Amino acid sequence: MDSNSFTEVTGRVLRILPKLYAGTIKMQYAQEYGMLSEANMLAFENYRHAEALALCYRAIPTYTGLPYAKKEVQRIMSEEVPFEIGYTDEGWFCVRFPRMLPKKEKGGVEYIRGQLYPALERFFKNEFPVRFDDCVIIYRHVYAQGYPDRKKRDHDNIETNEITDAIALFVMTDDAPKYCQHHHCSVEGPTERTEVYVVPEQDFVKWYEASKTFPEEGVKLSVQSSFLGEKTVPKSP
């Protein structure tokens, strides 16, 4: 057992729990007495504490020393944080998941990375990967309606590197500037989520125009790509 890490993280849990408990009581009180603006702000603050708490609890089992701990954490995450993976009708690759990515200085993408790799492996287990070269990787950040503007994150301050690395491993020739451009955009929707698209560079304008009319629940995704056999290129060494 990694006793120092275990003690440090459990100590963090004990500091977060009182804040989340007190914030939840205040939020409930504000909602019951019609202070909706305050209730909404408390909801976002409680959400931040809850995410921090979840990160701690995802880490704790791995410090126990049990050999199967990491695999079990990944199994639980695969049930609780489902990824949607597939291709649009246009053949664009897409990964969609019900989380906003954290700020860079906060870190904490381990829970996404820990599940994204296994999810991609499962998806491509019976499917031939499509390699996109000269492509654009697009991060479409969907904020829940009513989310305060001042709480929305600057695109250059959102943690994306490890997500890009995971997706590039399966569907891109490379994520170096020679082969890949990056684009970020933010919109509002009924619920928060992050959508990541890999689109051929010549299709970017088409994607941009299409994104203006994407359905609120997200575009339909299929297992098979219309680019199969057409866009497949060897992985760069």
C-alpha positions in Angstrom: 0.0 0.0 0.0 1.2 3.5 -0.8 0.4 4.8 2.7 1.5 8.4 2.1 -0.7 8.9 -1.0 -3.6 7.1 0.7 -3.4 9.4 3.7 -3.0 12.5 1.6 -6.0 11.8 -0.6 -8.3 10.6 2.2 -7.4 13.8 4.0 -8.5 15.7 1.0 -11.8 13.8 1.0 -12.4 14.8 4.6 -11.8 18.5 3.8 -14.2 18.4 0.8 -17.1 16.5 2.4 -18.0 19.3 4.9 -18.0 21.8 2.1 -20.2 19.7 -0.1 -22.6 18.9 2.8 -22.9 22.5 3.9 -23.3 23.7 0.3 -26.0 21.2 -0.4 -28.0 22.3 2.6 -27.7 26.0 1.5 -28.7 25.1 -2.0 -31.8 23.3 -0.9 -32.7 26.2 1.4 -32.3 28.7 -1.4 -34.4 26.7 -3.8 -37.2 26.2 -1.2 -37.4 29.9 -0.5 -37.4 31.1 -4.1 -33.8 32.3 -4.2 -33.2 30.7 -7.5 -30.2 32.7 -8.6 -28.3 31.8 -5.4 -29.5 28.2 -5.7 -28.1 28.0 -9.2 -24.7 29.4 -8.1 -24.5 27.0 -5.2 -25.4 24.1 -7.6 -22.3 24.9 -9.7 -20.1 25.3 -6.6 -21.4 21.9 -5.3 -20.8 20.3 -8.6 -17.1 21.5 -8.5 -16.7 19.9 -5.0 -18.4 16.7 -6.2 -16.0 16.4 -9.1 -13.0 16.9 -6.8 -14.5 14.3 -4.5 -15.0 11.8 -7.3 -11.4 12.2 -8.4 -10.2 11.4 -4.9 -12.3 8.3 -4.7 -11.1 7.1 -8.1 -7.5 7.4 -6.9 -7.9 5.8 -3.4 -8.4 2.2 -4.5 -5.2 2.3 -6.6 -3.2 3.1 -3.4 -4.4 0.0 -1.6 -1.9 -2.2 -3.3 -4.5 -4.6 -4.6 -3.3 -5.9 -8.0 -6.8 -5.7 -9.6 -7.7 -2.2 -8.2 -7.0 -0.2 -11.3 -8.9 -2.6 -13.5 -11.9 -2.6 -11.2 -11.9 1.3 -11.1 -11.9 1.3 -14.9 -14.8 -1.2 -14.9 -16.9 0.9 -12.6 -16.1 4.1 -14.6 -17.1 2.4 -17.8 -20.5 1.8 -16.2 -20.9 5.3 -14.6 -19.3 7.5 -17.3 -20.4 6.1 -20.6 -18.7 7.2 -23.8 -20.5 7.3 -27.2 -18.1 6.5 -30.0 -18.8 6.3 -33.7 -19.0 8.0 -37.1 -21.4 10.6 -38.4 -23.2 10.1 -41.6 -20.5 12.2 -43.3 -17.8 9.8 -42.0 -16.4 12.0 -39.3 -15.2 10.3 -36.2 -16.7 11.4 -32.9 -16.3 10.7 -29.2 -19.1 12.1 -26.9 -19.1 12.0 -23.1 -21.2 13.7 -20.4 -18.5 15.7 -18.8 -16.8 19.1 -19.2 -13.1 18.9 -19.4 -11.2 20.5 -16.4 -9.0 23.5 -16.4 -5.3 22.9 -17.1 -4.1 24.1 -13.8 -6.6 21.9 -12.0 -5.6 18.8 -14.0 -7.7 15.7 -13.3 -8.2 14.1 -16.7 -7.1 10.8 -15.3 -10.7 9.6 -14.9 -11.3 10.3 -18.6 -8.1 8.9 -19.9 -8.5 5.8 -17.7 -11.8 5.1 -19.4 -11.2 6.5 -22.9 -8.4 4.1 -23.8 -10.4 0.9 -22.9 -13.6 2.3 -24.6 -11.7 3.0 -27.8 -10.1 -0.5 -27.6 -13.5 -2.1 -27.2 -15.0 0.0 -30.1 -12.2 -1.0 -32.5 -12.0 -4.6 -31.4 -14.1 -5.7 -34.3 -13.8 -2.6 -36.5 -11.0 -1.6 -38.8 -9.5 1.7 -37.7 -9.7 4.7 -40.1 -6.7 6.9 -40.1 -7.3 10.6 -40.9 -4.4 12.6 -42.2 -4.5 16.4 -42.8 -7.4 16.6 -40.4 -8.9 18.9 -37.8 -9.6 17.7 -34.2 -12.6 19.6 -32.9 -13.5 20.1 -29.2 -17.2 21.1 -29.0 -17.8 22.1 -25.3 -21.6 21.9 -24.6 -22.6 23.9 -21.4 -25.9 23.3 -19.7 -28.3 26.2 -20.4 -28.1 28.9 -17.8 -24.5 28.2 -17.0 -23.0 31.5 -15.9 -20.8 33.1 -18.6 -18.1 34.0 -16.1 -17.8 30.3 -15.2 -17.2 29.2 -18.8 -13.6 28.3 -19.5 -11.2 29.9 -22.0 -10.5 27.4 -24.7 -6.7 27.7 -24.2 -7.1 26.9 -20.5 -8.9 23.5 -20.9 -7.1 20.2 -20.5 -7.2 18.3 -23.8 -3.8 16.9 -24.5 -4.4 13.4 -23.1 -7.7 13.1 -24.9 -6.1 14.1 -28.2 -3.3 11.6 -27.6 -5.8 8.8 -27.0 -7.9 9.5 -30.1 -4.8 10.1 -32.3 -3.6 6.6 -31.4 -6.6 5.0 -32.9 -7.8 7.3 -35.8 -5.2 9.8 -36.8 -1.9 9.6 -38.7 -0.4 11.9 -36.1 -1.5 14.8 -34.0 1.6 16.9 -35.0 0.9 20.3 -36.7 1.9 18.8 -40.0 -1.1 16.5 -39.9 -3.6 18.0 -37.6 -5.2 21.4 -36.8 -7.1 22.1 -33.6 -10.4 23.9 -33.2 -12.5 24.7 -30.1 -16.0 26.0 -29.8 -18.6 26.3 -27.0 -22.4 26.1 -27.2 -25.3 25.7 -24.8 -27.5 22.6 -24.6 -30.0 20.9 -22.3 -27.2 19.1 -20.5 -23.4 19.5 -20.4 -21.1 17.2 -22.3 -17.9 17.3 -24.4 -17.9 16.2 -28.1 -14.7 15.5 -29.9 -14.6 15.2 -33.7 -11.9 14.2 -36.1 -12.7 15.7 -39.5 -10.7 15.8 -42.8 -9.3 19.3 -43.3 -11.2 19.8 -46.5 -14.4 19.0 -44.6 -13.9 21.5 -41.8 -16.1 24.3 -43.3 -18.8 21.7 -44.0 -18.6 20.5 -40.3 -18.8 24.1 -39.1 -21.9 24.9 -41.1 -23.5 21.5 -40.1 -22.7 22.2 -36.4 -25.1 25.1 -36.4 -28.0 22.7 -36.7 -26.8 19.7 -34.7 -29.6 18.2 -32.6 -29.6 18.9 -28.9 -29.0 15.3 -28.0 -26.1 15.1 -30.4 -25.7 13.8 -34.0 -26.4 10.2 -34.8 -23.3 8.0 -34.6 -22.7 4.7 -36.5 -20.2 2.0 -36.0 -19.1 1.8 -39.6 -17.3 4.7 -41.4 -18.3 5.8 -44.9 -14.5 6.5 -45.3 -13.5 2.8 -44.8 -11.0 1.9 -47.5 -10.9 5.4 -48.7 -9.2 7.3 -45.9 -7.2 4.5 -44.4 -3.5 5.3 -44.3 -0.6 3.7 -42.5 0.4 5.0 -39.0 3.4 7.2 -39.0 6.5 5.6 -37.3 
